[in-house]
Amino acid sequence: MDIEKVLVTYDQQMRLGARADGPGARVERAGDVVRQVGTAQDWNGILWSDLDADSADAVIAEQVAHFRELRCGEFEWKHYSHDRPADLGQRLCAAGFSPRPEEAVMIAEIGELPTEVSLPAGIHLRPVTDAADVDLVADVHERVFGTDGSRLRHRLLAQLTANPDTVMAVLAMADDQPVCAARLELHAGTDFASLWGGGTLPSWRGKGIYRALIAYRAALAAERGYRYLQVDASDESRPILGRLGFARVSSTTPYMCQF
C-alpha cells in the first residue's frame, strides 16, 4: 500500500468530500474549512481545513463564533498531524480549545485483512437492530471509556432508523450480557469503510474478542465492495491493528471548544 497516495485519497474523500454522519446533520464548505453542523446531540466540528500562517487565527475565530451562534454546546476541530500550518494545534489552544488524547490514523487494504471470525468459548455475536440493542452499545461504551453515551445512543439510533445502509453495529455477548460493542461506518461514494468502538470490558480483554470483531467488520465491508478500512486507533488498539496489517498514515487529535 502506497501510504502517501492513500492519505491523499483519504483526505479528498473522507474529509474534503465528507458527508453528514446522521440525518440531523449537514456538511458545509465555508471558505477554507469543511464542517459538520447539527443539533446539540449530533457531532459538530471541523473535518478539513486548508490554512496558512496568515489566515489561520482569523478562520479559527470565525468558526468559534459560528458554532457559538448555533448553541450546540461544544464543537470539535479534528486536527491531523499533516494539516497546515504546522503550529495549528498551538493556535487552537491559544483560541481556547482543549486537546484530547492523540490517536493514530490507521488504514489497511481490506483484501489483505483476515476475515475469519474466531471467538472464545461462551461468546457469540449479536447484530444491533433496535433501540434496546443501541442501549446496550451505549452502556458498554460508558463502562469501557468512562464517557457519557447519550450522544452515541442518539446518533446510532438515528442512523439505524433513517439511514441503515450507512452503519452496522454488533455486540459480543456472554450469554445475555454484552462484553464488547463495535460499529462499522459505510461511506457511500468512497473507497473507505471505518471502524468505531471496539471497546471490551476489562475482564474480557486478552481473549481475542477485539480481533474477532475487526475480522467480522472487515468481512462486511469486503462484501459491500469497499477497498480500505480506516480506524482512529488508541495506544491500546494500535499494536493489535498493526499486527493485523493496518499501517499508520497520520495522527489525529480532537481539539474541543465548549461554550
N, C-alpha and C positions, 0 to 999 in steps of 0.2 A: 504494500500500500504506500503510495506517494503521500507522505504526511502533509507537505506544504500544499499540494494540489487539493487534497481532501479538506484541509482547513479553509481554503479559499471557497470551495463549494459549500461547505457548511455555513460560512458567513453569508454567502449570497442567498442560499435557500432558506436557512433557518433563522437568520437574524434580519438581514435587509429585506428579504421577501417573506417575513413571518406572517402567519395567520393567527387570528384570535384563538385562544385555547379554551374558550367556552362560549355558550350562546349569549351570555350577558356582557361580553366584552367586545371591543373593536380595536383594530390596529390602525395607527395613523402615521403617516410620514410628515414630520414637522421640521422642515429645513434640513439640518444635518443630523437628525435623530429619527429613529423609528421607535414608537412607544405603543404600549397597550394600555387602554383605559377601560374601566368598568365600574361596577358598584364597589362598595367597601368590602364585599365578600369575594370579589374577584382579585386576581393578581394584577396589580397596577405597576407599571415601570417602563424603563428604557431597555430596549432589546438590542439596539445597534446605534452607534454614533460614529461620525467621521469629523473629528475636531482637530484643531491645531492650537498652538500656544496662545495665539491671538484671540481666538474665538471661544475657547473652552469655558472660561469663567462666566461670560455673558450667557452662553447657552445653558449652562448649569442653573444659573439664576432664573432664566426663563422657564425651565422645566419645573423648578421648585414652585414658582408662582402658579404655573398651570395646574399642578396636582393639588396645591393648597386650595385653589378655587373649586376643584372638584369635590373637596371634603371627603376624600377616600380614606383618611386616617393615616395612611403611610403609603410610600411607594419605594420601589427598588430600582437602583441603577445597576444593571447586570454588567459588571465590568470584566473585560477579558484582558489577559496579560499582554496580548499583542495589539490592543487598542491604542490609538493616538489621542493626545500627546502622551509621552512616556510617563509623565507625572500626573495623569488623570486621577488616579486614586488619591493622591495628596490633595489635589484641588477639590475633590468631592468631600474629603474630611474637613477641609477649610470652610466649605459651604454648609457644614452641619450634618453631613452623613456619617453613619457609623458602620464600619465594616464587619461583616460576619466571617466565619472561617472560610478560607480559600478551598476550592475544590478543583480537582484535575478534570479537564475535558478529555474524555477517552472515547475513541471510536474504533470500531472493528468492522471488517467486511463480514457480513452475515454468513456468506458461503464458507467462511473459514472457521466458524464457531461450532462447538459441539451443540447438538440439538436433542440429544437423547437425555431424557429426564430420569435421574436415579435418586429416589427418595429414601430416607432412613425408615426403618420399620416403625409402623404406627402413625405415619404421616401420609395424608392424602391431600390432593389439590381440589379447591372449590372455586370455580369461576364466579366472579361478582356480577350479580344480575339485578339486584333490587336494593331498596333502601336499607333493609336490615343488614345485607352484606356490606353496604357502604359504611354503615355504623361500625361494623367490625373492623374494617380497614382503618377508619379514623381512630378507633380505640387502640389498635396496635401501634399506629403512628404516634399517638400520645405517650404510650407506655415505653416505646423504644427511644424516641427522640426527645421526649420531655417537653414538647411544644403543643400548643392548642391545635386540635384537629378540626375546628369548626369550619375553617375556610376550605380545607381539603374535602370535608364532608359535602359542603355546598357545591364546590366545583365538580367533584366526581359525579355526584347525583345529577347535576345539570347536564353534564356531558352524556352520561348514560341514557338520560331521558330524551334529550334533544338531538344529540349527535353521536349515537352509539358506534358509528364506524370510526370514530377518532380515538377511542380509548378502550383498552381491555385490562381488567384488573383481576387479580387472583389471590386467594388466601391459601396458606398452608395450614392444615388443620390437624391437631392431635385429638382424635375423637371429635368432640363438638367444640373444642377450644382453639381459637386462632393463635398461631405462634409466629407467623410471618405474613406480611402483606406486600404486594408489589403491583406496579402498573406498567403498561406499555402504551405509549402515545404514538399514534399513527399520523404522520404529517403528509396529508394528501398533496400530490403535485411535487414532492421532493423525493430524494433518494434515501431519506432518513426516517427511521423509527427511533424512539428514545425510551430509555428505562428510567423509572422513578420509583422511589420507595425501596423495597427490598429489606426493610427493617425486620430483624429477627429478635425475639425475646431472648434475654441473656442466657437463660437456662437451656436454650435450644441451639445456641451457636456452636460452630465447630463440627456440625453433623452433616454438612453438605446441602442444607436447605437453600441457602442463598445461591449457590451454584446451580442447583436444580431449577430454581425459578428463572435464572438467566437463560438456561437452555430451553425452558418452556416458552419464554417470550421470544427468544431468537427463532424458534420454530414457527411461531405465529407470524412474525414479521417476514420470514422467508416465504411462507405460504402466500403472502399478500404482495410479494414482488419487490420488497424493499432491498436496497443494496447494502446500506450501512446501519449499524446500531450504535447509538451515542448515549453516553451517561456522564453526568456531573458526579464525580466519584470522591467520596470522603477518604481520609487517610486509611480507614479501616477496610474499605472495599477495594481500594486501588490495587493492592498486591494480588488479590483474587482475580480481578479483571485482567491484570497484566498476564497472569499465568494462563488465562483462557484465550488470550490473543488480542486483547484491546491494547491500543497504543495511545500514549498521552500526546495530544496535539496542541494543547494550550492549558491555561488555568483560568478559572473564573472566581470572582469574589462578589458577593452581594453587598452593595452599599445601600443602607436603609436610611430613609428620611421620614421622620414621624412628625405629625402635626398635633 
